[in-house]
Each structure stands twice: as C-alpha cells, then as structure tokens.
Amino acid sequence: MKKIFLIALCVIMGPVTIASAQNSILKGSFKRIAYQNVLCDDIHVYLMDRGQMKPVLENLMKKGAYTFQFGIGPDQNMFNKICYVGTNGEYFPVYISPDNTVEINVENSKINFAGKLNKENQVIANYYKIISPLHEMMYTNKARAVSEDEIAKVINEITPQALNFVKQIKTGNVNFDSYMRFMLPYSLQNDVLQLYAQGRSFPNGAYPEYLKKLFSTDNFNSMKILDLPFGYDLMLMYGFAKECIGNKRMGTGVTFAIESISCKELKGEVALWGMENNCINEDLNVFSEKYKEFLVTKEQKERFEKFYRILSLRKVGGNWVDFSYPDIDNVQRKLSDYKGKVVVIDVWASWCAPCRAEFPSLRKLEEELQGKDVVFIGLSLDTKHKDWEDMVKKENLLGVQLYTNREGVIVNDYKVEAVPQFIVFSKEGKTVAFDAPRPSSPKLKEIIETELKK
C-alpha cells in the first residue's frame, strides 16, 4: 500500500458551511480528468508564495456534478488578491474582493465565469477566451491527435492576440492592472512551453515564431520572477524545453534552468529550490561546488547549510540530526541518548491506516530482537495528544514512543512528508536507510542484523 500523504489526510473536509463572518463566496464546478475517464474529486485554492503556490483552501467536490463552494472571510487574507483555483495541475486565476460572489465552471479545460463579474474577473474571463484553444490543447489529449503544423498554427495565431490584449488591460485598479500585465505574458510562456514539452517537436526551422523569440530572449533577469505563483515551474520547464527537447541535451531540469538565468541571485534560488525539493541528480558535493558562487545573500547561505544538512542526512553514511521529544510520561528523550545502539525510527500517526497495519509486524520484530543492541523509537505526527496517547495504550506499543505534535526536527530537518516512514541509523549515528523497508518486509530485519554485526 502506498504511503498516505499528510496533506491529503489532514485537511480533507466535508461541505463548507458559510459562517456569518465570511462575506465572499467562491463556487462553481470543476471537471478535470485524473486518469482514463475518472474525474478528480478534490478542489484547491492557492495564493502566490515566493515563486510557488501556497494552499489556502481545499475541499472535496460533490460527485456527479463536481461542484464546490468556499466561504471566504477577512481572516484568510484573500481579499483584493488573485487566487488560483483548480486540481491535478490545472489552475485558473480569479480575483477575490469583499462582499462578492465568484462563480466559475470548468469543463474540457474551458473556464466560464457566471453571474455578475467585477472588472478584474472580466479581464481574466476575456483573456481565457482568447487562449482557450491553446489551453484546451495543453490540458486535454487534443494535442496528441493533431499535427505539429496545427499546433504551430494555434500558437502563432493566439500568442499575438493574447499579448496585445495584455498590453491594453486597464481596469482602474492600479495594483491589479500592473500585476496582470507582468504575470500574464509569463503565464502564456508557461502554457506554450508545457504544450511544447508534451513530447512533440518541430522540424528544424519550423518552430512557431513565438518559440523562436522565447528561446533567444533573456527571460529570467531579476528576482521579480518569484512574484509569479508558477515561477519555479516556468524556469524548470523553460530549461527542459530549450535544452532537453530543443537541443537534445542530457541533464537535469535544475541545471538547465540555472543555465538559462542571467540574475545571479535567482540562479542561487533555483539551486536552493533543487536542494529543498530533493531534485538533484548528481553528487551533492559536486552540485554544491558548482553552484555555491550564486549564493549572494546571508539568508541564501544559511538556507544552503540547512538543506545540505538535510540532504546529507538522507544519504547512506550521512550524520543524523539530533532531536528531543517527550515520551508518554512527559520525559524528554534525545536521539543521541541511544548512540552506541542501532536505532530504528518509525514515523507514524494514529489516523494513518497503513501505520496501524504495521504495528503487529513491528511488535514481532521488536520481540525477536529483544536484548540486542537495537532501540525502536516511534515518532507520532499526531497534533492531538490524547489521540496519540490512546493509540499507544490501545496497541500496547513497545519501544520508545515520543510525541512530536508535528513540529521540530522531524518535520523541519528530516522533512518527513508521508507516513509510515522507517529510518535506520548505525551505532555511530550514521544513516543506514532513510526510507527503510517496513517491518512487514523481512528486509528490515536483514538490515538491522547486518548493522548489529558491525
């Protein structure tokens, strides 16, 4: 059974009840194919957060109609801002203003705004009418059913119209107008590059004019790129499309993205992003030496040291990062207390069914290795102490059981994002297996016994 991602388990909610303090509504329907003919049943709302999208709302849609409704109040910090609504990689911007209802309906990658629109959402609606044929090609299977000539025709026809439209945006909302004139041309780049990167290529000399110009332009020359909610995705896609597809080079997206950036500080940010997201496909020390020169601020250098420590921890032979958490008697226990023993860590949560399914096998393994120089440490990611305590007692869990409240080193340094996760450290505090087999697999016992012999 696959690991259960924390975000999926922690924030699934039922239908939203609109409280009196909430004075705006975002609603509609969103039909997006997840795989084959199965539609997505989750819906998400994001805000821009330093080159990426930060989730602020999520829900399950009503099956059949695939409708959703969110109540939005002042405490959510969404008013007079552009947010992004969607699922499974397809998102559309909408503008949220106080005391307003925004309704969108998406099907076959086409968005329709319903009801009375404010001037900001009218701009967004008009823009997506222009790029609809391009958007439909990108997010459906239509692009795979047509020739490169037809794709080039759509790109050549739509991109000038879209860019001309952007130049004329003038709602009177100065902040909105300025941001949209900055953001939409990059959004267009992102759409075209994703279409191009689907595996279709154009014969030499037959590239659409838009792509020819795009690949010969200095697109990433300032830190302002991180004001885009898809900033990192765009830079990585640009590097991949230009070098891997266009120039037939072998390499990584992070490397090619950095090569395409002229702003030194921005190069450093992409290198750090690669480290943080574990997207480095070369030796960590080689990567570090190659890109250290682009870390130009104190804050970048501090993040580099943190990410380096995390990545080193994940590698076989890396050093553990010490932690301290309370046990069921509220006594603080440190990882370093157990140096000299093989340490097996089980990161789990009471709401995680696969975690609970491993408890019998884990207990059997602990009993078989009783009296050996091995200690088993359970780290719960529960945020309700009683749930954790009740589960420890109900399952009569052995070993050292600690409560993390989903805080501290296990989240910030170990970056555990899914449970269950098992980690094995040597007697010297070195990483043996950061993503070790589960107790239900005989391989975990083999790993432990090999370490005990050393």
N, C-alpha and C positions, 0 to 999 in steps of 0.2 A: 504493500500500500504506500502510496506516495506521501511525502511529508505534507502536513497541513500548514499552509502559510498563515502566520499570525494575524495579518491584517484581515484575511478572509474570515477567520474565526472570531475575531474580537469585535468587529464592527457591523456584522450583518444585523440588520434591523427589520422590523415589520413596517407596515404603512405608517407614514408620518402624520402625527396629529398636530395641527396648526395651533400653536399657543397664542394667547392674546398679545404677547409681547412681539410676536412675529408679524411684520406688516408688509411683507412681499411674498410672492409665490412664484416658484419656477416649476412648471409642469409640462406634460406632453406625453409623447410616446417615442420609443427608440427601438427600431428593429434592425439588429445587426447580427449577421451570421457568425457564430463562433466556430463551427466546423460542420462540414457537409450541409445539411439543411436545418441544423439545430441553432436556434436563436439565443443570444445572450440574455440572461435574466437579471443581470446586475447593471446598475447605472451609477455614474460617478460625477462629481462636480469638483473642479480643481481651480486653484488660483496660481498665478505665476510666482515662482520662488527661486530666484537666482539661477536662471537657465533651465529650470525644470518645472514640472507641475506638482503642486502640493495638494493632496486630497483634503477637502474640507467637508464634503458630504458624500454619503453613499447609501444605497438602498437596493432592495430587490424590487423589480417591476412586477406588475400584475400580469400573470401569464395569460396568453391568448391575445390580449390587447397590447401587452408590453407597455403599459402606461406607468407614469411615475408622478409624484408631487412632493416638492420640498417647501417647507416654510422657512423663510429667511428673516432673521431679526438683526438688530444693530450689533449684538454681541458677536456675530460671526464675521464681522469686518469685511463684508462683501459689497456693501452699498457703494454706488458710483465707481464700480470697478468692472473689468471684463473678467468673466469666469469661463471655464471650458467644461462643456457637458458631453458625456459620451461613454463608450465602453469598448473594450477589446481593441484599443489602438485607434479608434475613430472618434474625434472630438470636434465640437463646434463652439466658437465663442458666442457668448451672449453678454449683454450689458445689464447689470442689476442696479436699479435705482429704488429708493424708498417708496413705499406705498404703490407698488406696481406689480402687475401680473404678467409674467412672460410665459408664453406657450410655444413650444416647438414640437414638430413632428418629423421624425427622420425615418425614411424607408428607402432602400436601394441607394444609400449614400446621398440622398437628396434631402435637404432641410427646408421645411416650410414653417414660417412664423405665422401664428394665428392670432386673431384679436387685434386690438388697437396697439400699434407699436410706437414706442418713443423714438425720437430721431436717431439715437445711437443704434438701436436694433434695426431700424430701417436701413441704415448704411450696411450693416452686416448682412441683412437679408438680400439686398441688391448685389452685394459683392458675390455671394454664393450662387446667385442666379447666373452670374457671368461665368464662374468657373465650374458650374455644375457638370458639364460633360467631362472635364478633366478629373474632377473629384470622383465621379462615377467610375471612370476607368481605373482609378487608383485603388478604390476600396471594394470593387466587385471583381468578378472574373472577366469582365468585358475586355480588358487589355490583352488577355491571353487569346482572345478569339479574333483579334484584328491584326493587321499587318503593321510593320514599323512605319510604313508610309502613312497609314491612317493615324497612328499615334503622333507622328511628327506634324501632321496636318492640324490635329486638335491643339497641340502645344503652340504651334505657330500662329493659330487664329486667336486663341484665348489669352495668351500671356500679354500681348499688347493692349487688349481691351481691359484686362484686369489692372495693369499698371497705369493706364490712362485714368481709369475710374479712381484709383487710389489718390492720384495727384489732385483730384477735384473734391476730395472729402472736406466738407465744411459744414458742420452742424451748429457751430457756435460754442460748443463745449471744447474749449481750447485743449485741455489735457487729453480728452478722448481723440480729437482730431489729430493732434501731434503724434500720439502713440500709434494710432491706426496707420498713419502714413509711414511710420517707421516699421511697424510689425508686419503689415500685410505683404509687402514685397518679399520679406524673408519667408513668410508663410507660403507664398507662391513657390519660392525656391524649394521649400521642403516638400510640397506636393509634387512638383515636377521631378525632383530627384528620387522620390520614393517610387514614382511610376517608372522612371528610367531604371531603377535598381531592381526591378522585379525579374531581371534576367534577360530583358530584351535589349538588343544592341542595334546601332545603326551602322550601315556600311560607311567606310571612310569617306568623309566629305558630305555625307547626307545627314549630319546632325541638324536638328532644329536650330534656328538662329539663336533662340533663347539659350540653349545649352552651350553653344559655341561661345557666346558672350559670357555666360556664367562661369565657365571653366577658365576663362582668361582674365577674370576680374579679381581684384583684391577684396574679397567679401568680408573677411574677418580681421579687421584692423583696429578694433577697440574693445574695451571691456563692456561696452554697451550691448554686445551680443547676449550677455547674460540677463538682459532685460526681456529676453524672449522666453516664453514658457517651454519652448522646444529648442533652446539654444544649443545644448549639448547634442541632442539628436540630429540637428541640422549639420553641425560641424562634422560629426562622425559620418553621416550619410554623404556629405559632400566629398570627404576624403575617400570613402569607399567607392562612390560612383566614379569619381575622376580617375583614381589610380587603379583600383581593382578591376572595374568594368572597362573604363575607357583606355587605360594604358597597360592592362593585363599584368599588373604587378602583383606579386605575392607579399602579403604583410597583414598588419592589424589595422583596424579602424582607428584606434587611438593614435598610432604612429602616423598614418596618412592625414588624419585631422590636424595634428600638430604641424606637419609639413605645410599645410595649406593656410596656416595662420601667420599673419605678419606682426601682430601685437605680442610682445614678449610675455607680458603678464598673463595674457589669455592662453598662450601656449602652456604656461605653468598650471593654469586652472584645469585645462584638459588632461594634463599629465596626472594631476591630483585626482580628477574625476575617475580616470582609469584605475588608479590605485584604490580609491574608495569603493569602486564597484567591481573590483577583482577582475578587470578586463585586460590584464597584462599577460601576453602570451610569450614572454621571454624572461630570462633570468632576472630576478628582482634587482640584483646589484648592477647588472648591465643597464637595465632600464633607468635606475636611479642616477647612475653616472652620466647617462645620455641626456637626461632632462633636468638635472639639478640646477643648471645655469639659468633656467627660466623661472625659478622661484625668486621673485624680486622683492617680496614684502615679508615682514616678520611673521605675519599671520600665515602666509603660504608655507614658510619654512617650518612653523610649528605643526601645521596640518600634515606636512610631509613626514615629520618624525612620528606622528601618531599613526598614520597609515602604514608607514614602513614597519612599525612595531606589530601592527595587526597582521600584515601580510607575512611577516617573518614567523609569527605565531602559527599561521596556518600551514607553513611548510614543515616537512619532516625535519626534525633536528632544531626547529625554532624554539625559543625560550617561552615558557608560559608567562602570562601576566598574572600577578598575584591578585587575589580578591579576598574580601571578608564579608560574610553574610551571617545572619542569626539562625540558630537552629530552633527546634520546637520549644526549647527551654529559654529562648532569647539569649543564648550564649553565642558570642561572635566566634566564628570559625574561619581561619585563614586557609587558603590553598597551600601556602608554604609550610603550614603545620605538618603536612604529610610528605614533605621531601624525604627521600630515602625509601619510599614505597612507590609501586606502580599505582597511578591514580586513574580511575575510570569515572568520567563525569557523565551524568545523564541529565540533559536539559529537557524538562517536561512541563506539563500544565494539567490541571485537573479536568479542564474542558476538552482535552485532546484525546480522542478515542484511540488512535494508534499508540499514544504514550501508555495508556492504561492496558492496552493489549500486550505490551512488552513486560508488564510487571511480573507475571508468573515466570517467564524465562529469565528475567533479571534476578529474581529471588533464588531460582535454582542455581544460577551461575555463582551468586554470592555464597550460597551454602557449599557448593563444590570447591570453592577457593578459600574457604574459611581457614584461618591460621596461616595463610600465605602473606607475603609482603605486598598486599594489594588493598587499596581502600576504594570504596564506591561512594561517590558524592552525588546526591540528587540536588539539582538546582531548579526550583519551581519558578515559572514565569507568571504565576497567578498574581493578580492585583487585589484579591480579596483574601486576607489572611485566614479567615475561617474556612474558606473552600479548600485551601492548601492543607490546613491542619486536619480537617475532617478526612481528607483523602489519605494523608499519611497514616492516620489511625485506622481507617476503614480497611486499607490494603495492607496494613502491618508492614510498611516499607522498612527495609533494612538499611544498613549503611548510614552515612551522614546526610541528613536531609536539611536543606537550607532554603530559606525564603528570600527571593530577590526583589519582589514587588515590581518585577520587570524594569529594574533600574541598575545602575552601576556598571561594573566592569564587563559582566557577561553580555550586556546589551551594547555598551559603548566601545569596548575594546575587542571582545570576541565576535561581535556583530552576528550573533545567532538570530536568524530571521525565521527559522522554521523549526518545528518540534515534531517528533522527538529528534534530538541530536546527541550522539555519543562521541566523546573525546577521550583519547588515551594519552597520558603523559608518562614518561620514563621516571625511574627513581631519581634522576638528576634534574627533573623538571623540564625535560625536552619533549617537544611534540612527537608522538609516535603516529597518531592518526587523528586528524582534526574532524574528519567526517567518518568515524569508525562504523563498522557493521553493527546492527542491533543485536541484543542478546539472543534473539530467536535464531540468529545465524551462528553456526559453530565457529565461524571465522573470528568472532570477537574473542572467544576463549583462546583460540590459537595465538592471536596477537598478544594477549595478556601473558600466556605461558611462555612465549618466546622472550618477552621482556623480563620475566621473573628469573630466567636462566642466566641473564647477563650480570 
